[in-house]
Amino acid sequence: MLWSIAVLVSAMALPQADWADNLWLVPALASVGLALGSLLLLTRFSGGGAFLIASGYGLAVMLWLAGTRLGSSGPLQVRLLDLGARVQRYFNIVRSGEPSYDSLPFVFAASAAFWAIAVFGTWWLFRMGKLWLALSLPALAVFLNDYYSHSEGTAQLNLPVFLLVVLALIVRIELTGHRRGWGLRRAQTSPHASVQITQAGIVVSLALVAAAWISPHLSDLHIRSFLGIAAEPSPLQGLFSDALAGLRSPASVQTGLFGSSLKLGPGQDPGQIEIFVAETSAVLPPPVRLYWRARVYDSYQDGEWTTEVGSPTPFDPLSGDLPDSGHASRIPIEVRVTWSLSPTRLIIFPGEVSWVDRPAEMRRTVQAGPGVDVLEVSSDELVYPGDSFRIRSMVDASLSAALRRAGRVPLHPSEEAYTALPQGFSAEVRRLAEEITLGSATDYDKAEAIVAWLRTNIRYDRASPGPPEDVDPVEWFLFESRRGFCDYYASAAVLMLRSVGVPSRLAVGFDQGQRDADLGRYTVTAADNHAWPEVYFPGFGWLEFEPTASELPLDRGEAAPAGGQAADELGDLLVPRGENTADLGDPTERGPAPNAEPPDRIPLDAAQIAMAVLRFAALPLVVVLMLLLLPPVRRTVAGALVSATQRAGRPAPDVIVRWASSPPSEAASTFGRLAPWPARLGIRMDTDATPSDRARAIAAVIPDRRETVAAITDAYTAERYGGVPPVKGDVRRAWRSLRLDLYRAGLARLLNMVLQPGAD
């Protein structure tokens, strides 16, 4: 029963993860495979015969289920021929180096794999006694599914339930084996032994499952980044991407970059993993700086940004560019972006996007003037590592003098959220914004004043802790902490601007990245994650501002640069310098500029450190506990290590050799403690001395314990040479009563050697 539950739980994980349609075939075939495996146990077939029968029945059942439930209509023969042609087309496409979007071959492969797990695992477990070989297959399946899937709801229970059932199965099989051994040795055991062992097994199982439950989701460990795997996909990675392109991939799709909401929390260092490379032939003079936008948030409440503005609209690249917004001081730019990270649907773009080279869904809103405002772009098809897409956009090159003359016009009714403040908005934040902007005549001057105040008075700290509970993060950031990263800088800027009547919103994405002026290339890494405020100016549209102290100021000069200046010479002015410091889950930005004063570190709360260590040490802890608490696991792992060292021509450590050997009996282990004592007491024994010889030698030193020594020796001799085990506990109790006398005799010998040198 436990084995069947373990197989079915791992099989049900695939349809619950919703990788593709028709995955009900996997648990169906696993159920039939369990039944067939159980029937094979009742036969006299050898392993080869069982393999042939299981393979034949598996192929027949899978074809029958697929032919009757899948494919076109018509007779079974026609359906099977259609399915065969469909699979052949799939392999032809993948072999040609193109992605195939047919998920049926994946369904067939998963069904065949679980048929093998059910039938052969049952055979290995109950006929051959290979527990760990049988368990390794469903365990591998459920762990891979959990690693690559971000499924929610009941699907999240698959791994802990599987672990609990498997651990119960291990305890049950070990207990059954010990019972059989006790019976063969005619050992006397407590009638409560089975219950006590079962209870101990349940406690250990629950502890291990709890450790796995509190540990981070497998795919959140960022194994790819931790191992330093190159972002450039290998040929094998490309083959798998093409072969699995038809899956819905609910978890392999990279949605953790920028979610539908942004909650203000603690910061982290994201590392330097490459996200994408962008190439363009456009020459961008100062003051142009590229900001790669991913999403826009407009509503803030209780420390969290969400989106209310805009509605999704399909986009067809064959229909041409979107209507021109007519905004002034915009430079057209066409960019080719090559994606490097996990598959995604989110398209990153600079400025005002007007065209993308693939069908997509654009969340956009109508502006007060002509054209539309695109807030985010989601590709209809997945963008895999190595894939490229082209974008046409209009990027801002406006000057401060022109923005001061822009004035203000009412926003479109659909964009009124850009001036809305959260319920219960802080009066202190409003007063601070009014004091900072006092004397500022235009929206541009107000924005510049708030940006300058934040850059001057708030210290950048990429690893700043999150705010306390029941405290507004922005208010805490401005008046108590007075340090943070770009999420907080941008949030504070937007809310302060809105409090003085300036339309603004929060944008997230990436800053410019490292620019190669010669190649017209921008390399953007995880450290370039960024958040910034955008302010609306009539006739110019939404423009970026830079309040984060770790970034170079966004300088919009009063006049255009000298016309003869070369693009190469301008390149350094365009690239913000400094170490980048963002987190993929909480978008942040570059680290301090080279000459910036390093921020003081805030010590993390002890509970936060303990929880972080506990979460990331949970999985290694599970392995250590299994090695220490489950002798079968310990012996299996140690045996593999001993074999590996022997093949390498090296001796294995003694502790590993002891772990690999079967545990000695009570009599053998007790006599093993007694046997070295003649030498410790100064009695020279021949190498072929019998257990009785050793007992007489020890009894000569402590004659009043002669019977106890003889009891231990006789029990070992009877078990070793007569196959009669002693009464459980008798030998151990005898040793406990004897060892103190042995220690006294050994100490007396040492004192005699000190007081009478040369005597022994």
C-alpha positions in Angstrom: 0.0 0.0 0.0 2.8 2.4 0.9 4.7 1.7 -2.3 1.6 2.2 -4.4 0.9 5.6 -2.7 4.4 6.7 -3.3 4.3 5.9 -7.0 0.8 7.5 -7.5 1.8 10.6 -5.6 4.8 11.1 -7.8 2.7 10.3 -10.9 0.0 12.8 -9.9 2.6 15.6 -9.6 2.8 16.0 -13.4 -0.9 16.6 -14.2 -1.1 18.9 -11.1 1.8 20.9 -12.4 -0.2 21.4 -15.6 2.8 20.9 -17.9 0.6 19.9 -20.8 -2.8 18.5 -21.7 -3.7 14.8 -21.4 -1.2 14.1 -18.6 -4.0 12.1 -16.9 -2.4 9.3 -19.0 0.6 9.2 -16.5 -1.3 8.2 -13.3 -3.5 5.9 -15.3 -0.6 3.9 -16.7 1.1 4.0 -13.3 -2.0 2.4 -11.7 -2.1 -0.4 -14.3 1.6 -0.9 -13.9 1.3 -1.4 -10.2 -1.4 -4.0 -10.7 0.7 -5.8 -13.3 3.8 -5.7 -11.1 1.9 -7.2 -8.2 0.7 -10.1 -10.5 4.2 -10.7 -11.7 5.3 -11.3 -8.1 3.0 -14.3 -8.0 4.6 -16.0 -11.0 7.9 -17.9 -11.4 9.2 -15.7 -14.1 12.9 -14.7 -14.0 13.9 -11.1 -14.3 14.3 -11.3 -18.1 10.9 -12.9 -18.6 9.2 -10.3 -16.3 10.9 -7.5 -18.3 9.6 -8.8 -21.6 6.1 -9.3 -20.3 6.0 -5.9 -18.6 7.3 -4.1 -21.7 4.8 -5.8 -24.0 1.8 -5.1 -21.8 3.0 -1.5 -21.2 3.2 -0.8 -24.9 -0.2 -2.4 -25.6 -1.9 -0.5 -22.8 -0.4 2.8 -23.6 -1.3 2.5 -27.3 -4.8 1.4 -26.4 -5.4 4.4 -24.0 -3.8 6.9 -26.4 -5.7 5.5 -29.4 -9.1 5.5 -27.7 -8.7 8.8 -25.8 -6.4 10.9 -27.9 -5.9 11.8 -31.5 -8.4 12.1 -34.4 -11.8 10.4 -34.7 -12.3 7.1 -36.5 -11.2 3.5 -36.1 -8.4 2.7 -33.6 -6.0 1.8 -36.4 -6.5 5.2 -38.0 -6.0 7.0 -34.7 -2.8 5.1 -34.0 -1.5 5.9 -37.5 -2.2 9.6 -37.0 -0.5 9.6 -33.6 2.5 7.8 -35.1 2.8 10.4 -37.8 2.4 13.2 -35.2 5.3 11.8 -33.2 7.4 11.4 -36.4 6.9 15.0 -37.3 7.9 16.0 -33.8 11.2 14.2 -34.0 11.9 15.6 -37.5 11.4 19.2 -36.3 13.6 18.8 -33.2 16.3 17.0 -35.2 16.3 19.9 -37.7 17.2 22.3 -34.8 13.7 24.0 -34.6 11.5 24.0 -31.5 8.4 21.8 -31.6 5.3 22.9 -29.8 3.6 19.5 -29.8 3.4 18.3 -26.2 2.1 14.8 -26.9 5.6 13.2 -27.2 6.3 14.5 -23.7 3.1 12.9 -22.4 4.0 9.6 -24.0 7.5 9.7 -22.6 6.3 10.5 -19.1 3.7 7.8 -19.3 6.3 5.2 -20.3 8.6 6.3 -17.6 6.0 5.9 -14.9 4.9 2.5 -16.3 8.5 1.4 -15.8 8.6 2.9 -12.4 5.5 1.1 -11.3 6.2 -2.4 -12.8 10.0 -2.7 -12.4 10.0 -0.8 -9.1 7.5 -3.3 -7.7 9.7 -6.2 -9.0 12.9 -4.8 -7.6 11.4 -4.0 -4.2 9.4 -7.2 -3.4 11.2 -9.8 -5.5 14.8 -8.7 -5.4 14.7 -6.7 -2.1 16.4 -3.6 -3.7 14.6 -1.0 -1.7 16.8 2.0 -2.7 16.9 1.2 -6.4 13.1 1.0 -6.4 12.7 4.3 -4.5 15.2 6.2 -6.5 13.1 6.4 -9.7 9.9 7.9 -8.3 12.0 10.1 -6.0 13.9 11.5 -9.0 10.6 12.2 -10.8 9.0 14.1 -8.0 12.1 16.1 -7.1 12.6 17.1 -10.8 9.0 18.1 -11.1 9.2 20.2 -7.9 12.4 21.9 -9.0 11.1 23.0 -12.4 7.5 23.7 -11.3 6.1 26.6 -9.4 2.7 25.1 -9.1 0.5 26.2 -6.2 -2.3 24.7 -4.1 -2.5 21.0 -3.7 0.5 20.5 -6.1 2.8 21.9 -3.4 1.9 18.9 -1.1 3.3 16.3 -3.5 6.9 16.5 -2.2 6.2 16.4 1.5 3.5 13.7 1.2 5.9 11.6 -1.0 8.7 12.0 1.6 6.4 11.0 4.5 5.1 7.9 2.6 8.6 6.8 1.5 10.0 7.2 5.0 7.1 5.2 6.4 7.8 2.5 3.8 11.5 2.4 4.8 10.6 2.0 8.5 8.1 -0.7 7.7 10.4 -2.7 5.5 13.3 -2.4 8.0 11.1 -3.5 10.8 9.8 -6.5 8.8 13.4 -7.5 8.1 14.4 -7.2 11.7 11.4 -9.3 12.8 12.5 -12.0 10.4 16.0 -11.9 11.8 14.8 -12.1 15.4 12.7 -15.1 14.5 15.6 -16.9 12.9 17.8 -16.3 15.9 15.0 -17.1 18.3 15.6 -13.8 20.0 13.4 -12.7 22.9 12.0 -9.2 22.1 9.6 -7.0 24.0 6.0 -7.3 22.8 6.1 -3.5 22.4 9.2 -3.4 20.3 7.4 -3.1 17.0 5.1 -0.3 18.3 8.1 1.6 19.7 10.1 1.3 16.5 7.1 2.4 14.4 6.6 5.5 16.7 10.2 6.4 16.5 10.1 6.1 12.7 7.0 8.3 12.5 8.7 11.0 14.6 11.9 11.0 12.5 9.8 11.0 9.3 7.7 14.0 10.4 10.9 15.8 11.4 12.5 15.3 8.0 9.3 16.3 6.2 9.0 19.4 8.4 12.6 20.3 7.5 11.8 19.9 3.8 8.6 21.9 4.1 10.3 25.0 5.7 13.2 24.8 3.2 13.0 27.1 0.1 11.3 25.8 -3.0 13.9 23.8 -5.0 13.7 26.2 -8.0 14.3 29.2 -5.7 17.8 28.0 -4.8 19.2 29.6 -8.0 21.4 26.5 -8.5 22.2 27.8 -12.0 23.7 31.0 -10.6 25.3 29.3 -7.6 27.2 26.9 -9.8 28.4 29.6 -12.1 26.9 28.0 -15.2 27.4 30.2 -18.2 24.3 32.0 -19.5 25.1 31.0 -23.1 23.1 27.8 -23.7 24.9 24.6 -24.6 23.9 22.5 -27.6 22.3 20.0 -25.2 20.3 22.9 -23.5 19.2 24.0 -26.9 18.0 20.5 -27.8 16.0 20.2 -24.6 14.5 23.7 -25.2 13.4 22.7 -28.7 12.1 19.3 -27.5 10.1 20.8 -24.6 8.9 24.0 -26.3 5.3 22.8 -26.3 5.0 22.6 -22.5 3.2 25.3 -20.6 6.2 25.4 -18.2 4.4 27.0 -15.3 7.6 27.2 -13.4 10.5 27.3 -15.8 9.1 30.6 -17.1 11.0 33.4 -15.4 8.2 35.3 -13.6 10.2 36.0 -10.5 11.9 39.0 -12.1 9.0 41.4 -11.9 5.7 40.1 -10.6 2.2 41.6 -10.8 2.9 43.4 -7.5 6.0 44.8 -5.7 6.2 44.6 -1.9 8.8 46.7 -0.1 11.0 44.4 1.9 14.7 43.7 2.7 17.3 43.9 0.0 19.9 41.3 -1.2 22.9 41.1 -3.5 21.7 39.4 -6.7 25.1 38.5 -8.2 26.3 39.2 -11.7 24.4 36.6 -13.8 23.7 37.9 -17.3 20.1 38.7 -18.2 20.2 39.9 -21.8 22.4 41.6 -24.4 20.9 44.5 -26.4 22.4 45.8 -29.7 21.6 48.9 -31.6 23.1 51.1 -34.3 21.6 54.3 -33.0 23.9 57.0 -31.6 22.6 58.3 -28.3 24.0 61.6 -27.2 23.7 63.0 -23.7 21.5 63.4 -21.8 20.0 60.2 -23.1 20.3 57.2 -20.7 18.5 54.0 -21.4 16.1 52.5 -18.9 14.8 49.0 -19.8 11.2 48.9 -18.6 9.5 45.7 -17.6 6.4 46.8 -15.7 4.7 49.9 -14.3 2.9 50.1 -10.9 0.4 52.8 -10.1 -1.4 51.9 -6.8 0.3 51.9 -3.4 -1.2 50.6 -0.2 0.3 49.0 3.0 3.8 48.8 1.6 2.8 47.1 -1.7 2.6 48.4 -5.3 0.0 47.0 -7.7 -1.4 47.9 -11.1 -4.9 49.2 -11.9 -4.3 51.3 -15.0 -4.4 49.8 -18.5 -6.1 46.9 -20.3 -4.5 44.0 -22.2 -4.7 44.3 -26.0 -3.4 41.9 -28.6 -0.5 43.1 -30.9 0.3 41.7 -34.3 3.7 42.8 -35.8 2.3 42.5 -39.3 0.0 45.4 -38.6 2.9 47.8 -38.3 3.9 50.3 -35.7 1.6 51.7 -33.0 0.2 55.2 -33.6 2.9 57.9 -33.0 2.4 59.7 -29.7 3.8 62.9 -31.2 5.9 63.6 -28.1 8.7 66.0 -28.5 12.4 65.4 -28.0 12.2 61.7 -28.8 14.9 59.7 -30.6 13.9 56.6 -32.6 15.8 53.5 -31.7 15.7 49.9 -32.9 17.1 47.3 -30.6 17.8 43.6 -30.9 17.6 41.9 -27.5 19.2 38.4 -27.0 17.8 36.8 -23.9 20.1 34.8 -21.5 18.1 33.9 -18.5 15.3 31.3 -17.9 12.4 31.3 -20.4 10.1 34.3 -20.0 7.2 36.0 -21.7 7.9 39.5 -20.5 9.5 41.7 -23.1 11.9 44.4 -21.8 11.9 47.6 -23.8 13.3 51.2 -23.6 11.3 54.4 -23.7 8.0 54.3 -25.6 7.7 51.0 -27.5 6.0 51.2 -30.9 6.7 47.8 -32.4 7.8 44.3 -31.4 8.7 41.5 -33.9 6.4 38.9 -32.4 2.7 38.5 -31.5 2.2 39.8 -28.0 -0.2 41.2 -25.5 0.3 44.8 -24.6 -1.2 46.3 -21.4 -1.8 49.9 -22.5 -3.9 53.0 -21.9 -5.1 55.9 -23.9 -3.2 59.1 -23.4 -4.5 62.7 -23.4 -2.8 63.2 -26.8 -2.4 60.9 -29.8 -1.2 57.4 -29.5 -1.3 55.0 -26.6 0.9 54.4 -23.6 2.3 50.9 -23.4 2.9 49.8 -19.8 4.1 46.3 -20.4 4.5 43.7 -23.2 4.0 40.0 -22.9 5.0 37.7 -25.7 2.5 35.1 -26.9 5.4 32.6 -27.2 8.1 31.8 -24.7 11.4 33.6 -25.1 14.1 31.0 -24.3 17.8 31.5 -23.5 19.5 32.4 -26.8 16.3 33.7 -28.4 16.3 37.2 -29.8 13.5 39.8 -30.5 13.6 43.2 -32.1 12.0 46.3 -30.7 11.3 49.8 -32.1 11.0 52.6 -29.4 11.2 56.3 -28.9 13.6 57.3 -26.1 13.7 60.6 -24.3 16.3 63.2 -25.1 14.5 66.2 -23.6 16.2 69.2 -21.9 15.3 70.8 -18.6 14.5 74.2 -20.1 11.8 72.6 -22.4 10.3 70.6 -19.5 10.0 73.7 -17.3 7.8 75.2 -20.1 5.6 72.1 -20.4 3.0 73.2 -18.0 0.2 70.8 -17.0 -3.0 69.4 -18.6 -5.5 67.0 -17.1 -4.7 63.3 -17.4 -7.0 61.0 -19.3 -9.7 59.7 -16.9 -8.2 56.2 -17.2 -4.9 57.6 -15.7 -6.2 59.3 -12.6 -4.6 56.6 -10.5 -1.3 58.3 -11.2 -2.3 61.2 -8.9 -4.0 59.0 -6.2 -2.5 58.6 -2.7 -3.1 55.6 -0.5 -5.7 55.6 2.2 -4.4 57.1 5.5 -1.5 58.7 3.7 1.1 60.1 6.1 0.7 63.8 6.9 4.4 63.9 7.8 5.4 62.7 4.3 3.1 65.4 2.7 4.7 68.1 4.9 8.2 67.0 4.0 7.3 67.1 0.3 5.8 70.6 0.6 8.9 71.9 2.4 11.2 70.4 -0.2 9.3 71.8 -3.1 8.6 75.2 -1.6 9.5 77.8 -4.2 9.5 75.3 -7.1 7.4 76.9 -9.8 7.0 73.9 -12.2 6.4 70.2 -12.0 10.0 69.6 -13.3 11.5 71.8 -10.5 9.4 69.9 -7.9 10.6 66.6 -9.3 14.2 67.7 -9.3 14.0 69.1 -5.8 12.6 65.8 -4.4 15.2 63.8 -6.3 18.0 66.0 -5.0 16.8 65.8 -1.4 16.6 62.0 -1.6 20.0 61.6 -3.1 21.5 63.9 -0.5 19.7 62.9 2.7 19.1 59.1 2.3 22.0 56.7 2.4 22.0 53.8 -0.1 22.2 50.3 1.4 21.5 47.4 -0.9 21.3 45.0 2.0 19.1 47.0 4.2 16.6 45.1 6.4 12.9 45.4 5.8 10.7 47.7 7.9 9.0 46.5 11.1 5.5 45.2 11.0 2.6 47.7 11.2 4.8 50.5 10.0 4.5 52.1 6.5 7.7 51.3 4.7 8.0 54.7 3.0 7.4 56.6 6.2 9.9 54.4 8.0 12.4 54.9 5.1 12.2 58.7 5.2 12.1 59.4 8.9 13.6 56.4 10.8 15.8 54.2 8.8 17.0 56.9 6.3 18.7 54.2 4.2 17.6 51.7 1.6 17.7 50.7 -2.0 16.0 51.8 -5.2 12.6 50.3 -4.4 12.4 52.7 -1.5 13.9 55.7 -3.2 11.5 55.3 -6.2 8.5 54.7 -3.9 9.2 57.7 -1.8 9.7 59.9 -4.8 6.4 58.9 -6.4 4.3 59.4 -3.3 6.0 62.7 -2.4 5.4 63.9 -6.0 1.8 62.9 -5.9 1.3 64.7 -2.6 2.3 68.0 -4.2 0.1 67.3 -7.3 2.6 65.9 -9.8 1.4 62.9 -11.8 3.9 60.1 -11.3 4.2 56.3 -11.2 6.7 53.6 -10.3 8.6 51.7 -13.1 10.7 48.6 -12.7 13.2 46.9 -15.0 16.9 47.4 -15.6 19.2 50.3 -15.9 21.4 50.8 -18.9 24.0 48.1 -18.1 27.5 48.0 -19.4 27.9 49.8 -22.8 30.3 48.8 -25.5 30.3 52.0 -27.7 32.3 50.3 -30.5 29.8 47.5 -30.9 26.7 49.4 -29.9 26.0 46.7 -27.3 24.6 46.8 -23.8 25.2 43.9 -21.5 22.6 43.8 -18.7 23.1 41.6 -15.6 21.1 40.8 -12.5 23.0 43.6 -10.7 21.3 46.1 -13.1 17.8 45.4 -11.7 16.3 48.8 -10.9 13.2 50.8 -9.9 12.7 54.4 -10.7 9.9 57.1 -10.8 8.4 58.4 -14.0 6.7 61.8 -14.2 4.2 63.0 -16.9 4.9 66.1 -18.9 2.4 67.3 -21.5 3.9 67.0 -25.0 6.8 64.9 -23.7 5.1 61.9 -22.1 6.4 59.9 -19.2 10.0 60.7 -18.3 12.4 58.9 -16.0 14.0 60.5 -12.9 16.9 59.1 -10.8 16.6 59.6 -7.0 18.7 56.6 -6.0 22.0 57.8 -4.5 24.1 54.9 -5.9 23.3 55.9 -9.5 24.8 58.8 -11.4 22.5 61.8 -11.5 20.3 62.0 -14.6 21.4 65.4 -16.0 19.2 67.1 -18.5 21.4 70.0 -19.7 20.0 73.4 -20.6 21.4 73.1 -24.1 22.3 70.4 -26.6 25.9 69.1 -26.5 28.5 70.3 -28.9 27.7 69.0 -32.4 31.2 67.7 -33.1 31.6 65.4 -30.1 32.0 61.8 -31.1 29.7 59.1 -29.9 32.7 57.1 -28.5 33.6 60.1 -26.3 30.1 60.4 -25.1 29.8 56.8 -24.3 31.4 57.0 -20.8 28.9 59.8 -19.9 26.0 57.5 -20.7 27.1 54.5 -18.6 26.5 54.8 -14.9 29.5 53.4 -13.0 29.7 51.5 -9.8 29.0 48.0 -8.6 25.4 46.9 -9.3 23.5 45.5 -6.4 20.0 44.4 -7.2 18.0 41.3 -6.2 16.0 39.4 -8.8 13.0 38.9 -6.5 13.1 42.5 -5.2 14.3 44.6 -8.1 17.1 46.9 -7.0 20.0 48.6 -8.7 23.6 49.5 -9.0 25.8 49.8 -6.0 27.6 52.9 -4.8 29.5 55.0 -7.3 33.3 54.7 -7.2 33.8 57.8 -5.0 30.7 57.4 -2.9 31.1 56.9 0.8 30.4 53.2 1.6 27.2 52.9 3.6 27.3 51.7 7.2 26.0 48.1 7.5 22.9 47.5 9.6 23.2 44.2 11.5 20.5 41.8 10.7 18.1 40.7 13.3 19.2 37.4 15.0 15.9 35.8 14.1 16.3 36.7 10.5 19.7 35.2 10.4 18.6 32.0 12.1 15.6 31.6 9.8 17.8 32.1 6.7 20.3 29.6 7.9 17.6 27.1 8.8 15.9 27.4 5.4 19.0 27.0 3.3 20.5 24.3 5.6 17.3 22.3 5.7 18.0 20.1 2.7 21.6 19.2 3.8 20.2 18.6 7.3 17.8 16.1 5.8 20.7 14.2 4.2 22.7 14.2 7.4 19.8 13.0 9.5 19.1 10.2 7.0 22.8 9.1 7.2 22.9 9.2 11.0 19.4 7.9 11.9 18.7 5.4 9.1 21.3 2.5 9.1 20.2 1.2 5.7 20.9 4.6 4.1 24.2 4.9 6.0 25.3 1.4 4.9 24.3 2.0 1.3 26.1 5.4 1.0 29.2 4.0 2.9 29.3 0.9 0.7 29.3 3.0 -2.4 32.1 5.1 -1.1 34.2 2.0 -0.1 33.7 0.6 -3.6 34.7 3.9 -5.2 37.9 4.1 -3.2 38.8 0.5 -3.9 38.4 1.2 -7.7 40.6 4.2 -7.3 43.3 2.0 -5.6 43.0 3.8 -2.2 41.9 2.5 1.2 38.7 3.9 2.6 38.7 5.6 6.0 38.0 3.2 8.9 34.8 5.0 9.9 33.4 4.6 6.4 34.4 0.9 6.4 32.6 0.4 9.7 29.5 2.2 8.4 29.5 0.0 5.3 29.5 -3.3 7.3 26.5 -4.8 8.9 26.0 -3.8 12.5 27.4 -6.4 14.9 25.2 -8.2 17.3 25.0 -7.3 21.0 27.3 -10.2 22.0 29.9 -9.4 19.3 30.0 -5.7 20.0 30.3 -6.3 23.7 33.1 -8.8 23.3 34.8 -6.4 20.9 35.0 -3.9 23.8 36.4 -6.6 26.2 39.0 -8.2 23.9 41.6 -5.3 24.0 41.8 -5.2 27.8 44.5 -7.9 28.4 46.9 -5.7 26.5 45.8 -2.7 28.4 46.4 -4.5 31.6 50.0 -5.5 30.6 49.2 -9.1 29.7 50.8 -10.3 26.5 48.5 -12.5 24.4 49.3 -14.6 21.3 47.6 -13.6 18.1 45.8 -16.9 18.0 44.4 -16.5 21.6 40.9 -17.8 22.0 38.1 -15.8 23.7 38.5 -18.1 26.7 42.2 -17.3 26.9 41.4 -13.6 27.0 38.8 -14.2 29.7 41.2 -16.1 31.9 43.8 -13.4 31.5 41.4 -10.7 32.6 40.1 -12.8 35.5 43.6 -13.2 36.8 43.8 -9.5 37.3 40.2 -9.0 38.7 39.4 -12.5 40.1 36.3 -11.4 41.9 34.7 -10.5 38.5 35.6 -13.9 37.0 31.9 -14.9 36.5 30.9 -11.7 34.7 33.9 -11.9 32.3 33.0 -15.5 31.6 29.3 -14.6 31.0 30.3 -12.2 28.2 32.8 -14.6 26.7 30.5 -17.6 26.8 27.6 -15.6 25.2 29.9 -14.5 22.4 31.3 -18.1 21.9 27.8 -19.6 21.9 26.5 -17.1 19.3 29.7 -17.1 17.1 30.3 -20.8 17.0 26.9 -22.3 18.0 24.5 -19.9 16.4 22.6 -19.4 19.7 22.1 -15.7 20.5 22.0 -14.6 24.1 19.0 -13.2 25.9 18.7 -9.6 24.7 20.2 -7.2 27.3 22.0 -9.7 29.4 25.4 -9.2 27.8 25.1 -5.4 27.8 24.1 -5.3 31.5 27.1 -7.5 32.3 29.5 -5.1 30.5 28.1 -2.1 32.3 28.7 -3.8 35.6 32.3 -4.8 34.6 33.7 -1.8 32.9 34.3 0.3 36.0 36.4 -2.5 37.5 38.4 -2.7 34.3 39.1 1.1 34.4 40.2 0.8 38.0 42.6 -2.0 37.1 44.0 -0.1 34.2 44.5 3.0 36.3 46.3 1.0 39.0 48.7 -0.3 36.4 49.5 3.2 35.2 50.1 4.4 38.8 52.3 1.4 39.4 54.4 2.2 36.3 54.8 5.9 37.5 55.7 5.0 41.1 57.9 2.0 40.2 59.6 2.8 36.9 60.7 -0.3 35.0 58.1 -2.5 36.6 55.1 -3.7 34.7 
